Amino acid sequence: SPAPEAQPESEPVPPLDQHKFPHERSGAFCGVATLAMAMQHHGHEVDTGSREGLEQLARGMYIPGRGTSGDGMARRLERLGHREAEFSSQGRFSQVVDQLDRGGVVPMGVTNLTGVVESLPEESERYPHLKAGDRHRHTYGPDGHWVLVIDYEGEPEAPTAFLVNDPDTGARLRLTPDQLLKSASANEQGGGIWMIRYGKTGHGPSPRNP
């Protein structure tokens, strides 16, 4: 069936704190939390408040001992009507900006994360002393970490900052373009980014620059 028409612009999707999920694997559910936020951005109902809801959300995506599959996340988005959803390990900086401009958000894999806390809706479960304005930095293991890029500031040709919902802290972080590229371990040409790409269809908020 065709995708629903885009909805009027609304507040950005709030960050989720994966460590508050009622599930014994909450510490490994960064990808599950990232997909949940992407779904909420596009107006899909998501149950992250019960173990049963989390199990249903993780099914087909989360692989015990290995983390959340990018291909599984893309398949879930495609089943929800987001055309041409795919996982890429060769995403480009320009594609991140383009997807945001079209009203989307960008699930992104990072190996480390450095930024300033823009907002923190609730006390962080893992970092209880974290507060707005703090600088946060964390390096992840070889399996990496999923976050959701929700917006950028500045012009498409020269963004000045990116806003990232981080499920590890439960915070929205502000990253410079250089910090975003380093977090994603991009190459010197701005490529090699792990991201979920999806088509031009209009679920959720209107395009950023109509």
C-alpha positions as CSV (number, residue, x, y, z in Angstrom):
1,S,0.0,0.0,0.0
2,P,1.2,3.6,-0.6
3,A,3.0,5.4,2.2
4,P,0.9,7.9,4.0
5,E,1.4,11.6,3.2
6,A,3.9,13.5,5.2
7,Q,2.7,15.0,8.4
8,P,3.2,18.6,9.5
9,E,6.5,19.4,11.1
10,S,6.7,18.5,14.8
11,E,9.2,18.4,17.6
12,P,12.2,16.1,17.0
13,V,11.9,12.6,18.2
14,P,13.1,12.5,21.8
15,P,16.1,10.2,22.7
16,L,15.5,6.8,24.3
17,D,17.7,5.4,27.0
18,Q,18.3,1.8,26.2
19,H,19.5,1.0,29.7
20,K,16.0,1.7,31.0
21,F,14.4,-0.9,28.8
22,P,12.7,-3.7,30.9
23,H,14.8,-6.4,29.3
24,E,17.9,-8.4,30.4
25,R,19.6,-7.5,27.1
26,S,19.0,-3.7,27.4
27,G,22.7,-3.1,27.4
28,A,23.0,-4.5,23.9
29,F,19.8,-3.0,22.5
30,C,21.3,0.2,21.0
31,G,20.2,-0.8,17.6
32,V,16.7,-1.7,18.8
33,A,16.4,1.7,20.5
34,T,17.7,3.5,17.4
35,L,15.1,1.8,15.2
36,A,12.4,2.5,17.7
37,M,13.3,6.2,17.6
38,A,13.3,6.1,13.8
39,M,9.9,4.5,13.8
40,Q,8.5,7.1,16.2
41,H,9.9,9.9,14.0
42,H,7.8,8.5,11.2
43,G,4.6,8.1,13.2
44,H,4.7,4.4,13.8
45,E,3.6,3.0,17.2
46,V,6.4,1.4,19.2
47,D,6.2,-0.4,22.5
48,T,9.5,-0.1,24.4
49,G,7.9,-0.2,27.8
50,S,7.4,-3.9,28.1
51,R,9.6,-7.0,27.6
52,E,7.1,-8.4,25.1
53,G,7.1,-5.2,23.0
54,L,10.9,-5.2,23.0
55,E,11.1,-8.9,22.0
56,Q,8.8,-8.2,19.1
57,L,10.8,-5.1,18.0
58,A,14.1,-7.0,18.2
59,R,12.8,-10.1,16.3
60,G,14.7,-10.4,13.0
61,M,17.2,-7.7,13.9
62,Y,18.9,-8.5,17.1
63,I,21.4,-11.4,17.1
64,P,22.4,-12.5,20.6
65,G,26.1,-12.1,21.1
66,R,26.5,-10.0,17.9
67,G,24.2,-7.0,18.2
68,T,21.7,-5.5,15.9
69,S,21.9,-6.4,12.2
70,G,21.9,-3.4,9.8
71,D,20.2,-5.5,7.2
72,G,17.5,-6.5,9.7
73,M,16.9,-2.9,10.5
74,A,16.5,-2.0,6.9
75,R,14.1,-4.9,6.2
76,R,11.9,-3.7,9.1
77,L,11.8,-0.2,7.7
78,E,10.9,-1.5,4.2
79,R,8.1,-3.6,5.6
80,L,6.8,-0.4,7.2
81,G,6.6,1.2,3.8
82,H,9.9,3.0,3.5
83,R,10.9,2.1,0.0
84,E,14.4,1.0,-1.0
85,A,15.5,0.8,2.7
86,E,19.0,-0.7,2.8
87,F,22.0,-1.0,5.0
88,S,25.2,0.4,3.6
89,S,28.7,0.2,5.0
90,Q,29.8,2.7,2.4
91,G,27.5,5.6,3.1
92,R,28.6,9.1,2.4
93,F,28.4,12.3,4.3
94,S,26.3,13.9,1.5
95,Q,23.8,11.0,1.8
96,V,23.3,11.7,5.5
97,V,22.5,15.3,4.8
98,D,20.2,14.4,1.9
99,Q,18.2,11.9,4.0
100,L,17.7,14.5,6.7
101,D,16.7,17.1,4.0
102,R,14.0,14.7,2.8
103,G,12.4,14.5,6.2
104,G,14.1,11.3,7.3
105,V,16.5,10.4,10.1
106,V,19.7,8.4,9.8
107,P,20.4,5.3,11.9
108,M,24.2,5.3,12.0
109,G,26.9,2.9,13.3
110,V,29.7,4.5,15.2
111,T,32.9,3.2,16.8
112,N,33.2,6.1,19.2
113,L,31.2,9.2,20.1
114,T,32.3,12.7,21.1
115,G,29.9,15.6,21.5
116,V,28.2,18.1,23.8
117,V,25.0,17.2,25.6
118,E,22.2,19.3,23.9
119,S,19.4,17.9,26.1
120,L,18.7,15.1,28.5
121,P,15.0,14.4,29.0
122,E,15.6,12.2,32.0
123,E,18.6,11.3,34.2
124,S,20.9,8.9,32.3
125,E,20.8,5.4,33.7
126,R,24.4,4.6,32.8
127,Y,25.8,8.1,33.3
128,P,23.8,9.6,36.2
129,H,26.0,12.7,36.6
130,L,25.6,13.7,32.9
131,K,23.8,17.0,32.3
132,A,23.1,19.4,29.5
133,G,26.2,21.3,28.4
134,D,28.6,18.5,29.4
135,R,31.1,17.1,26.9
136,H,30.6,13.4,26.4
137,R,33.1,11.0,24.9
138,H,33.0,7.2,24.7
139,T,34.8,4.6,22.7
140,Y,32.9,1.4,21.8
141,G,34.2,-2.1,21.2
142,P,34.7,-3.8,17.8
143,D,31.0,-4.3,17.3
144,G,30.3,-0.5,17.5
145,H,27.2,1.3,18.6
146,W,24.0,2.5,16.9
147,V,22.8,6.1,17.1
148,L,20.2,8.2,15.3
149,V,21.1,11.4,13.5
150,I,18.0,13.6,13.6
151,D,19.0,17.0,12.2
152,Y,21.7,19.3,11.3
153,E,22.4,23.1,11.5
154,G,23.7,25.3,8.8
155,E,23.4,24.9,5.0
156,P,23.3,21.6,3.2
157,E,26.6,22.3,1.5
158,A,28.3,23.3,4.8
159,P,26.6,22.0,7.9
160,T,27.9,23.5,11.2
161,A,26.6,20.8,13.6
162,F,24.6,17.6,13.8
163,L,22.1,16.5,16.4
164,V,22.3,12.9,17.4
165,N,20.1,10.8,19.7
166,D,22.3,8.5,21.6
167,P,20.6,5.5,23.3
168,D,23.6,4.8,25.5
169,T,23.3,8.1,27.4
170,G,19.6,8.8,26.7
171,A,20.8,12.2,25.5
172,R,20.7,14.4,22.4
173,L,24.2,15.3,21.5
174,R,25.5,18.1,19.3
175,L,28.5,17.0,17.1
176,T,30.5,19.1,14.7
177,P,30.8,17.6,11.2
178,D,34.3,16.5,12.0
179,Q,33.2,14.8,15.1
180,L,30.4,13.0,13.3
181,L,32.8,11.8,10.6
182,K,35.3,10.6,13.2
183,S,32.6,8.9,15.2
184,A,31.5,7.0,12.1
185,S,35.2,6.2,11.1
186,A,34.6,7.8,7.7
187,N,37.5,8.0,5.3
188,E,39.1,11.2,4.1
189,Q,36.5,11.5,1.3
190,G,33.6,11.4,3.7
191,G,32.7,7.8,2.8
192,G,32.6,4.5,4.5
193,I,29.8,5.4,6.9
194,W,27.6,2.6,8.3
195,M,24.0,3.8,7.8
196,I,20.5,2.8,7.0
197,R,19.4,4.5,3.8
198,Y,15.8,4.7,2.7
199,G,13.8,6.2,-0.1
200,K,12.1,9.5,-0.8
201,T,8.7,8.4,0.5
202,G,6.8,10.7,2.9
203,H,6.2,9.1,6.2
204,G,6.3,11.5,9.2
205,P,7.6,15.1,9.1
206,S,7.8,17.1,6.0
207,P,11.1,17.6,4.1
208,R,13.5,19.8,6.0
209,N,13.9,22.2,3.0
210,P,10.8,21.9,0.9
